[in-house]
Amino acid sequence: MHHNNSIPVIPVAGKSAARQAAQSLGESAVRWLQQNKFNAKAFAHCIIPDSNGNVSAVLAGINPESPIQAVAALPKKLPAGDYYLQCDKDQHWQQQAYMGWQLASYKFDRYLDKASAWPRLIKPESADETIDQQIAATHLVRDLINTPTEDMGPDHLQDATRQIAEKFNAEFSVIIGDELESDFPAIHAVGRASHRAPRLLRLSWGDKDHPRIALIGKGVCFDTGGLDLKSSVGMRKMKKDMGGAAHALALAQLVMASNLPVQVELYLPTVENAVDANAYRPGDVVTTRQGLSVEIGNTDAEGRVILADALTLACEHQPELMIDFATLTGAARVALGTDLPALFSNDADLRRDLHICGDQIEDPMWPLPLYQPYMRLIESDIADICNNASSSFGGCITAALFLQQFTDKNIPWCHLDTYGWNDSKRPGRPPGGEAMGLRAAFRMLQNRYGS
């Protein structure tokens, strides 16, 4: 069902496919293609004009293996107007291509004169009804991460979470500042130095008869490194250190918007890791909700400290599945680069399901081991455990092992160490905040709990 004035976008892989497509459009299109030396490589495109000089069709060079990128270069290059996909690809391919177009039609313009209209791609009829919800959730992650800390501190993240809770009639509660000290001492210790009080945000939604899933996200709204101060280069992007919380919140929104038959419990430990006279120090021993004592080897390994208390609380409610997201370690980026979140899980089926889902929808991640012998690297002489390892090798594994100490071995748990950021411009991946692992996690939940 295409509006009469909408323009076909025809995906073509290689020159012969482009020639065939042009022949179906008529002799002048064939000549136009030859004159433009169109090579039909991925991300190349050719606009075919009509006799009045208007766009009559667009040929889009594609890599057929990557539907999400197929037409993602076009929103920035085509004139405004309505377009539709004209191809014989299957439903999955077409909805991935539509998703890629929508993800490319994103600009963080909060502080700019509003941008001009994007060209619009009509949604394929066969598309899954959650596709628009997945796009909205991705844009939520991007918006939250891209917003500078001045406008996205613990109080603002609380407001954003509360608004989403209200929208879906979920319960929302928050524990703030010194109220944390007795029950959530680790969150309190990390966040107490900021003029914006630390807090634990909690959202609950769903039918009590449905299976319970816990979502946990690292909400460090800004990370100076604490007294172990980061370099200026290391601090530059630290508005993104609440990226894990953004992912967990967006996943909760997706589950609620799609009405998945589960109970959601969302836990967001939210702090600013600041420098002040009362900041927690290297060498301090911090107690945790679970009772394990943590020696602070480095105040810049704060994410795992606040997650410890949140994971403990999540386990107390005996969910049948736990997922945490965190922009946790530079070591994960050294191991896997910026595109691939590191995936850890205490449950082989869960790890495999997530990995496969990520590959199916081009939201990839890579499994790494919870290798127990490395526990020796986070031993402490004066406490039960140390928050940073005695060696920098395998740093994302030692961080994951630290978190594992605060989980229940009988509850399937996975931990995503994600970058949450695009360093460069790529089709569908604008520079700045990015959702990584969000759609894969949702797909996994859909497969497990959907109809």
Secondary structure as GFF3:
##gff-version 3
##sequence-region A 1 451
A	DSSP	beta_strand	7	12	.	.	.	ID=ss1
A	DSSP	alpha_helix	15	25	.	.	.	ID=ss2
A	DSSP	alpha_helix	27	35	.	.	.	ID=ss3
A	DSSP	beta_strand	45	49	.	.	.	ID=ss4
A	DSSP	beta_strand	55	61	.	.	.	ID=ss5
A	DSSP	alpha_helix	67	70	.	.	.	ID=ss6
A	DSSP	beta_strand	82	85	.	.	.	ID=ss7
A	DSSP	alpha_helix	91	104	.	.	.	ID=ss8
A	DSSP	beta_strand	120	121	.	.	.	ID=ss9
A	DSSP	alpha_helix	131	146	.	.	.	ID=ss10
A	DSSP	three_ten_helix	149	151	.	.	.	ID=ss11
A	DSSP	alpha_helix	154	167	.	.	.	ID=ss12
A	DSSP	beta_strand	171	176	.	.	.	ID=ss13
A	DSSP	three_ten_helix	177	179	.	.	.	ID=ss14
A	DSSP	alpha_helix	180	183	.	.	.	ID=ss15
A	DSSP	alpha_helix	185	191	.	.	.	ID=ss16
A	DSSP	beta_strand	199	205	.	.	.	ID=ss17
A	DSSP	beta_strand	212	217	.	.	.	ID=ss18
A	DSSP	beta_strand	219	223	.	.	.	ID=ss19
A	DSSP	alpha_helix	232	235	.	.	.	ID=ss20
A	DSSP	three_ten_helix	238	242	.	.	.	ID=ss21
A	DSSP	alpha_helix	243	257	.	.	.	ID=ss22
A	DSSP	beta_strand	263	273	.	.	.	ID=ss23
A	DSSP	beta_strand	285	287	.	.	.	ID=ss24
A	DSSP	beta_strand	293	295	.	.	.	ID=ss25
A	DSSP	alpha_helix	303	316	.	.	.	ID=ss26
A	DSSP	beta_strand	321	326	.	.	.	ID=ss27
A	DSSP	alpha_helix	330	336	.	.	.	ID=ss28
A	DSSP	beta_strand	342	345	.	.	.	ID=ss29
A	DSSP	alpha_helix	348	360	.	.	.	ID=ss30
A	DSSP	beta_strand	366	367	.	.	.	ID=ss31
A	DSSP	three_ten_helix	372	378	.	.	.	ID=ss32
A	DSSP	beta_strand	385	386	.	.	.	ID=ss33
A	DSSP	alpha_helix	395	404	.	.	.	ID=ss34
A	DSSP	beta_strand	413	417	.	.	.	ID=ss35
A	DSSP	beta_strand	421	422	.	.	.	ID=ss36
A	DSSP	beta_strand	432	433	.	.	.	ID=ss37
A	DSSP	alpha_helix	438	449	.	.	.	ID=ss38
###
